[in-house]
Every structure is written in structure tokens, then in C-alpha cells.
Amino acid sequence: MVAAKGGQFDHTAQRLRDARAEGAERQRVVDQLRTAGAPVIDRPVSGDPATDLQRLTAPAEPS
């Protein structure tokens, strides 16, 4: 394992535990929101036509 050879095993293991805990907490909140009837939108993936709101611009005015 690369982490063990580089002396970063404990750090890498903690990062993986933190990521797992964060994922579990996120899922708990998503489940809670859905149970309450709130719509939950998944994060777009590569190739998805969704755009961040801050990247949207007003349509150009016709000349």
C-alpha cells in the first residue's frame, strides 16, 4: 500500500473515515429532507447539462 510505504497510513485512514462519516451525515440529512417532503437535487455529474446559477447570464438583447 502506497500510504504505508510513505508513512502516511494513519493520515490516509483518518481521511477515509472522515469521508465515510461525512457521507453518512449527508445521507441522513437527505433522508430527513425527503421525509419532510422537500425536493432534493443530486449534484450534477460530468457531462450533465446542468449549470451553476452564478454562471448563467441574461439573454442578449436583439439588435
N, C-alpha and C positions, 0 to 999 in steps of 0.2 A: 504494500500500500504506500502510495507516494507520501501521504501525510505522516505516516510512521517513520519513514526514512528521513524526512525533512525536519523531524522534531515538532511537527505541528499537529500531532494526532489529537491531543486534548482540545486544542482550539477548534479544529475541524469538527470533532464530535460535538462540541458545545454549539457550534453554528448549526449543525444538523438538528440538534434537539430544539434550539430556538426556532428554527424554520418549521419544525413539526408542531410546536406549541402555537406559533402564530397562525398556521393553517387551521388548527383545531379551533382556535378562538374565532377566526374569520368565519368558519363554517357554523359555529354556534350562533354568531350574530346574524348570518344569512338565514339560518333556520328560524330564528326568533322573528326577523322581519317578515319572512314569508308566512309564518303562522299568524302574524298580525295583519296580513293582507297587503303588505307593502310590496310593490314590484321591485325585484332585484335584477339588475342588469349585469351580466357577466362581462369581465374585462375583454375587450376585443383581442383577437389573435392576429398574427401576421397574415396579411392578405385580406383581412376583413375590411369592408368599405367604410366602416365607422371612422369618424374624425373627432379629435378633441374639440370641444366647443371653442377654446381660445384660438384655434386655427381656422375657424370659419370666418368668412368675410362677406360683406354685403354684395349683392349682385351689382355689376357695373351698370351705370346709367346709360340708356341708349343715346346715341349721338343725334 
